[in-house]
Amino acid sequence: MKSLLKLAVACAMLLTTSTVMADDAPATGTSATPAQNPVPADSTGTPNKNAAPNEPGEALPQSQSDHDEQPAVASPQLPSGGLVSQAGVGGVVGYGRAGVLELGGSAGFQFATDYRSMNFSPTIGWFLADNLELSAITSVANIKTGDNSATVWSGLLEPSYHLPFNRSIFGFLGLGVGASYVSKLGTGLALAPRLGMNLLVGRSGVLTPSISYQYTSQDAMTSDNITLVAVSSSTRFNVGYTAMW
């Protein structure tokens, strides 16, 4: 009789120990350290989001590596042939990428009392690297003050950097360097810093409002054969439209 009682007590103790061990295991297949709460059976939300922080002096989990690859970055390498095709919406190349070509022009005018200025500037630009464009700009401007008028012809080569704010709005800063011809004064050096924005419209259109300051110098001869330098400057507000190719 005593043997049967001892056997029953031993079985009860074994069942109690098994139950405690089962309760200490995580509810799911994930592991848990003694300092972590087991991951709940409900997999919604963030596991252990409200768990207590680590105790002072407790070792942090060891770092692990899953061998991720390095993400792609912009490259100054040009595409085959130096130009891309079908840039813009519907294509695989966005504005500002190396190889993108844009063609178009801009126009501007100013009116004031006894003053009038009008200009037109055809433009061709090519991105030789990501966000770095080289543009050729020709311009003809007619300026009239009172009864006097002059026509200014200029050709500029302008490097410019285009900073993307998002996929359809860019800011840019450029510096045009070239030559200009002013009637009755001749040919001289022309410098034209330019600041503006590129606003992408439609599939491949680019609307470009800008402000530029053109500095022009020409040689002028006096009656005593003394060479003087005539300097002129003007501020221009232009709105341009180009198309990507």
C-alpha atoms as one frame of an Amber mdcrd trajectory, in Angstrom:
protein
   0.000   0.000   0.000   2.837   2.352   0.896   4.505   1.553  -2.436   1.380
   2.577  -4.361   1.188   5.891  -2.458   4.860   6.653  -3.173   4.302   5.918
  -6.902   1.261   8.229  -7.046   3.178  11.088  -5.360   6.119  10.675  -7.785
   3.772  10.826 -10.829   2.102  13.974  -9.510   5.469  15.690  -9.017   6.562
  14.742 -12.554   3.385  16.184 -14.108   3.782  19.441 -12.131   7.388  19.857
 -13.324   6.366  19.275 -16.984   3.619  21.892 -16.725   5.996  24.533 -15.321
   8.536  23.871 -18.083   5.838  24.212 -20.735   4.665  27.519 -19.235   8.229
  28.906 -19.284   8.654  28.313 -23.035   7.753  31.035 -25.597   4.207  30.950
 -26.929   5.504  30.893 -30.507   8.480  29.397 -32.296  10.688  32.438 -31.604
  13.342  32.401 -28.882  13.296  34.519 -25.744  16.027  35.220 -23.202  15.226
  35.327 -19.492  15.255  39.128 -19.673  12.742  39.190 -22.539   9.042  38.602
 -22.439   7.991  35.710 -24.687   6.516  36.799 -28.018   2.721  36.625 -27.662
   0.703  34.246 -29.775  -1.054  37.229 -31.396   1.422  38.322 -34.130  -0.238
  41.684 -34.812   1.564  44.856 -33.801   5.131  45.035 -32.530   6.239  42.214
 -30.172   7.599  43.360 -26.790   6.672  46.973 -27.571   5.686  47.603 -23.945
   8.283  45.278 -22.351  10.453  46.582 -19.523  13.856  48.028 -20.501  17.071
  46.113 -19.919  18.238  45.880 -16.354  21.450  47.775 -15.406  24.488  45.706
 -16.305  22.506  43.291 -18.457  24.309  42.224 -21.625  22.783  43.458 -24.873
  21.919  40.992 -27.655  24.851  40.198 -29.903  25.000  41.974 -33.266  24.180
  39.933 -36.347  24.855  40.384 -40.056  22.498  39.240 -42.808  24.985  40.127
 -45.593  22.957  42.882 -47.287  24.309  44.300 -50.528  25.395  47.934 -50.945
  22.570  50.033 -52.508  23.093  51.710 -55.880  24.237  55.335 -55.955  24.420
  57.991 -58.668  27.360  57.530 -61.012  29.072  60.062 -63.306  29.414  57.359
 -65.942  27.718  58.340 -69.199  25.355  56.008 -71.056  26.375  54.419 -74.328
  26.620  57.147 -76.956  26.496  59.880 -74.310  22.721  60.406 -74.605  19.678
  58.690 -73.184  16.317  58.311 -74.905  12.767  58.627 -73.601  13.648  60.554
 -70.461  10.753  61.640 -68.278   7.450  60.114 -67.218   6.996  56.705 -68.816
  10.737  56.189 -69.246  13.367  54.824 -66.889  15.491  58.009 -66.660  14.504
  61.138 -64.740  15.493  64.766 -65.170  19.026  65.565 -64.051  20.492  62.141
 -64.844  23.705  61.900 -66.840  23.027  61.788 -70.573  19.711  63.686 -70.518
  19.426  66.288 -73.291  17.025  69.235 -73.201  16.131  71.663 -75.954  14.108
  74.860 -75.805  14.491  78.499 -74.930  13.416  81.388 -72.753  12.088  84.905
 -73.154  11.760  87.934 -70.935  10.886  91.611 -70.991  10.988  94.674 -68.764
   9.086  97.918 -69.037   9.487 101.178 -67.127   9.214 104.910 -67.773  11.419
 105.678 -70.795  12.856 102.150 -70.640  12.099  98.896 -72.437  14.022  95.647
 -72.683  13.080  92.452 -74.510  15.174  89.314 -74.992  14.919  85.837 -76.468
  17.353  83.011 -75.678  17.398  79.625 -77.482  19.027  76.957 -75.282  20.458
  73.447 -75.584  21.603  71.617 -72.433  23.260  68.276 -71.731  23.824  66.612
 -68.352  27.411  65.400 -68.430  27.019  63.995 -64.885  24.137  63.527 -62.466
  22.644  66.978 -61.684  25.513  68.766 -63.480  24.516  70.344 -66.797  26.442
  72.129 -69.513  24.302  74.518 -71.582  24.881  76.590 -74.689  22.780  79.765
 -74.602  22.457  82.284 -77.402  20.600  85.497 -76.745  19.412  88.578 -78.544
  18.130  91.539 -76.554  16.804  94.904 -77.613  17.124  97.750 -75.115  15.547
 101.158 -75.558  15.889 104.208 -73.302  14.172 107.374 -74.430  15.009 107.880
 -78.121  18.092 105.614 -78.020  18.089 101.881 -78.608  20.697  99.130 -78.830
  20.739  95.443 -79.720  22.859  93.063 -77.677  23.880  89.674 -79.111  25.531
  87.136 -76.819  26.663  83.529 -76.741  27.305  81.816 -73.411  28.550  78.448
 -72.215  26.965  77.777 -68.820  27.763  75.016 -66.328  24.982  74.670 -63.764
  24.148  72.476 -60.797  20.554  71.296 -60.312  19.475  70.409 -56.769  16.389
  68.155 -56.556  13.836  69.029 -53.863  11.654  66.146 -55.014  11.119  64.280
 -58.305   9.489  67.246 -60.056  11.025  70.402 -58.512  14.678  71.420 -58.825
  16.609  74.531 -57.898  19.654  75.470 -59.957  22.594  77.850 -59.997  24.732
  78.492 -63.073  27.431  80.801 -64.382  27.476  81.671 -68.084  30.761  82.755
 -69.670  31.114  83.927 -73.263  31.077  86.916 -75.569  28.602  89.627 -76.479
  28.260  92.138 -79.256  26.669  95.531 -78.736  25.928  97.742 -81.703  28.271
 100.763 -81.882  30.514  99.308 -79.154  31.721  96.006 -80.587  32.505  92.627
 -79.052  33.453  92.036 -75.446  33.447  89.628 -72.521  30.121  88.525 -71.039
  29.477  86.985 -67.625  25.996  85.980 -66.517  25.317  84.248 -63.174  21.833
  82.738 -63.158  19.540  81.433 -60.404  16.200  79.706 -60.907  14.010  76.640
 -60.668  13.127  73.677 -62.901   9.482  72.611 -62.677   8.657  69.369 -64.499
   5.348  69.522 -66.374   3.688  66.829 -68.454   5.691  63.828 -69.596   8.965
  65.521 -70.513   8.486  69.303 -70.252  10.560  71.582 -68.018   9.352  75.060
 -67.040  12.268  77.263 -65.924  11.740  80.671 -64.299  15.064  82.387 -63.620
  16.814  85.620 -62.784  20.219  86.509 -64.223  22.660  89.390 -64.021  24.604
  89.936 -67.241  27.863  91.835 -67.088  29.337  92.977 -70.448  32.557  94.817
 -71.251  33.642  96.255 -74.628  36.644  98.183 -75.865  35.906 101.762 -76.934
  38.416 103.921 -78.841  38.714 107.640 -78.159  39.928 110.311 -80.577  43.366
 110.267 -78.933  43.818 106.530 -79.677  43.415 105.698 -75.995  41.607 102.416
 -75.421  38.905 102.532 -72.797  36.659  99.795 -71.530  32.930 100.342 -71.667
  31.012  98.318 -69.076  27.298  97.602 -69.066  25.130  95.389 -66.888  21.520
  94.362 -66.760  19.233  92.179 -64.675  16.914  89.802 -66.536  13.836  87.920
 -65.437  13.135  85.080 -67.860  10.724  82.188 -68.159  11.885  79.251 -70.254
  10.489  75.992 -71.517  12.522  72.984 -72.608  11.812  69.360 -73.449  13.831
  66.316 -72.324  15.029  63.735 -74.821
